[in-house]
Amino acid sequence: MRFILPLLLVLACLILACIGFAIFSNLGSEASPPAAVATTAPPRPAAATPIAGPTEPALGVLDKSIPRESSLEAGAAKPTTRPTAAATAAPTSRAANSSGLLIRNQKIYDQDGKLVYQGDIDLKAVLDRIAAGKKDPHPNDGTTFTNRERRLPIMSDAKYYTEYVVRTPNLREVGPQRLIIGKGYEIYYTPDHYATFVKVSR
């Protein structure tokens, strides 16, 4: 009996030790999953890299704006012909069908407003007279034209234009026709005493 009690105590201790070891091992195995979760958690921020996705639509918007700019440039290239047409609008205020020195279909009126001539006006004879140095008897022939009405291009030289008389057929008076010649050899014809001008091409 002396030896039975100690053996029972030893067996009880062993049983308790085994039970404690089993409980401790179960607790350790249950505590391990948090460690595993902790190891898998860091990759999630790395997986959040799709932030770059929203920038792709922005690039698409920029790409869409490129055709708009090209269409504006194409549209802006068309109106370039209009300024040149406006700039070439001559200082003449009267349209005439002129072919060289022949001014067609002119109506010449005297000071009383009476029609004294209708037809073509050939300026070659007047230019030949001027080139030969011959002067018309009228005192204004060969004098400075001041461009007072400002119907011709305005020049800084006050003596830029010279006036010459163009005689009207079958009219005793000098009549309203004149030639105005600039120092740059521009020639302007007026059938109505400076009211309107036609630029003459030689």
C-alpha positions in Angstrom: 0.0 0.0 0.0 2.9 2.3 0.6 3.9 2.1 -3.1 0.4 2.3 -4.6 -0.3 5.9 -3.4 3.0 7.3 -4.8 2.4 5.6 -8.1 -1.1 7.0 -8.3 0.2 10.4 -7.7 2.9 10.0 -10.4 0.3 8.8 -12.8 -2.0 11.7 -12.0 0.8 14.1 -12.6 1.6 12.5 -15.9 -2.0 12.6 -16.9 -2.2 16.3 -15.9 1.0 17.0 -17.8 -0.3 15.4 -20.9 -3.6 17.2 -20.7 -1.8 20.5 -20.2 0.6 19.8 -23.1 -2.3 19.0 -25.3 -4.2 22.2 -24.3 -1.0 24.3 -24.8 -0.4 22.8 -28.3 -4.0 23.5 -29.3 -3.7 27.1 -28.2 -0.5 27.5 -30.1 -2.0 26.1 -33.3 -5.0 28.5 -32.9 -2.8 31.5 -32.4 -0.8 30.8 -35.6 -3.5 31.9 -38.1 -3.2 35.6 -37.1 0.5 35.4 -38.0 -0.5 34.0 -41.4 -3.1 36.7 -41.9 -0.5 39.3 -41.0 1.8 38.0 -43.7 -0.9 38.1 -46.4 -2.1 41.6 -45.5 0.8 43.7 -46.9 0.3 42.6 -50.6 -3.2 44.3 -50.6 -1.8 47.9 -50.7 0.4 46.8 -53.6 -2.7 45.4 -55.4 -4.2 48.9 -55.1 -1.9 50.1 -57.9 -4.9 50.4 -60.4 -4.9 54.1 -59.4 -3.2 54.6 -62.7 -6.5 53.6 -64.3 -8.2 56.9 -64.1 -5.3 58.6 -65.9 -6.2 56.7 -69.1 -9.5 58.5 -69.7 -7.5 61.7 -69.3 -5.3 60.7 -72.1 -8.3 59.8 -74.2 -9.7 63.4 -73.6 -6.4 64.8 -74.9 -6.5 62.6 -77.9 -10.0 63.8 -78.7 -8.9 67.4 -78.6 -6.3 66.9 -81.4 -8.9 66.6 -84.2 -10.6 69.8 -82.9 -7.3 71.7 -83.3 -6.7 70.3 -86.8 -10.3 71.2 -87.8 -9.8 74.8 -86.5 -6.6 75.1 -88.5 -8.3 73.8 -91.6 -11.1 76.2 -91.1 -8.8 79.1 -90.4 -6.9 78.5 -93.7 -9.9 79.3 -95.9 -10.6 83.0 -95.2 -7.1 84.1 -96.3 -8.3 85.0 -99.8 -10.8 87.7 -98.6 -8.2 90.3 -97.3 -6.3 90.2 -100.5 -9.4 90.9 -102.5 -10.3 93.8 -100.3 -6.8 95.1 -100.4 -6.8 95.1 -104.2 -9.9 97.2 -104.3 -8.5 100.0 -106.3 -8.9 103.7 -105.4 -11.2 104.1 -108.4 -14.8 104.6 -107.6 -16.2 103.9 -111.1 -16.2 100.6 -112.9 -15.3 100.7 -116.5 -14.6 98.1 -119.2 -11.1 99.1 -120.0 -8.8 97.3 -122.4 -5.3 98.8 -122.3 -5.7 102.5 -123.2 -9.2 102.1 -124.6 -11.9 103.0 -122.1 -15.2 101.7 -123.4 -18.8 102.9 -123.2 -18.2 106.3 -121.6 -20.8 109.0 -121.3 -19.4 112.5 -121.2 -21.6 115.4 -119.9 -20.9 119.1 -120.1 -21.2 121.6 -117.2 -24.9 121.9 -117.8 -25.4 118.1 -117.4 -26.0 117.6 -121.1 -24.8 114.4 -122.7 -22.2 115.6 -125.3 -20.5 112.3 -126.1 -21.1 108.5 -125.7 -18.7 105.9 -126.8 -15.1 104.6 -126.4 -12.3 106.9 -125.3 -8.8 106.2 -126.6 -6.1 107.6 -124.4 -3.2 106.6 -126.6 -3.2 110.0 -128.4 -3.1 111.9 -125.2 -0.2 109.8 -123.8 1.7 110.2 -127.1 1.3 113.9 -126.8 2.5 114.0 -123.2 5.5 111.8 -124.2 6.4 114.2 -127.0 6.3 117.1 -124.6 3.4 118.8 -126.3 1.2 120.9 -124.1 -2.6 121.4 -124.4 -3.6 125.1 -124.5 -5.6 124.7 -121.3 -3.7 126.2 -118.3 -4.2 123.2 -116.1 -2.5 120.8 -118.5 0.8 119.6 -117.0 0.1 121.1 -113.5 0.2 119.5 -110.1 -3.0 117.6 -109.1 -3.4 118.1 -105.4 -5.8 115.1 -104.9 -8.0 117.4 -102.8 -11.0 115.0 -102.9 -8.7 112.2 -101.7 -10.1 109.8 -104.2 -6.7 108.6 -105.3 -4.1 107.0 -103.0 -2.8 109.6 -100.6 1.0 110.3 -101.0 3.3 112.3 -98.7 4.7 114.2 -101.7 2.3 117.0 -102.4 3.5 117.1 -106.0 3.2 113.4 -106.7 0.4 113.6 -109.3 0.3 115.6 -112.5 -2.9 116.5 -114.4 -3.4 116.4 -118.1 -6.4 117.4 -120.3 -8.3 114.9 -122.4 -10.3 116.7 -125.1 -13.9 115.6 -125.8 -14.8 115.1 -129.5 -17.1 117.8 -130.9 -16.8 119.9 -127.8 -15.3 123.4 -128.0 -14.7 123.7 -124.2 -12.0 121.7 -122.5 -14.6 119.3 -121.1 -14.6 117.2 -117.9 -12.1 114.5 -119.0 -8.6 114.4 -117.4 -5.6 112.1 -117.0 -3.8 112.0 -113.7 -0.3 110.5 -113.8 1.7 109.7 -110.7 5.5 109.7 -110.3 5.4 106.0 -110.1 3.8 106.0 -113.6 0.3 105.2 -112.4 -2.3 106.5 -114.7 -5.9 107.4 -113.7 -8.6 108.5 -116.0 -11.6 110.6 -114.9 -14.5 111.3 -117.3 -16.4 113.6 -114.9 -13.8 116.1 -113.6 -12.5 114.1 -110.6 -15.8 112.7 -109.4 -14.8 109.1 -110.4 -11.5 107.6 -111.5 -10.5 104.5 -113.6 -7.0 103.1 -113.2 -5.5 102.6 -116.7 -3.1 99.8 -117.6 -0.7 100.4 -120.4 
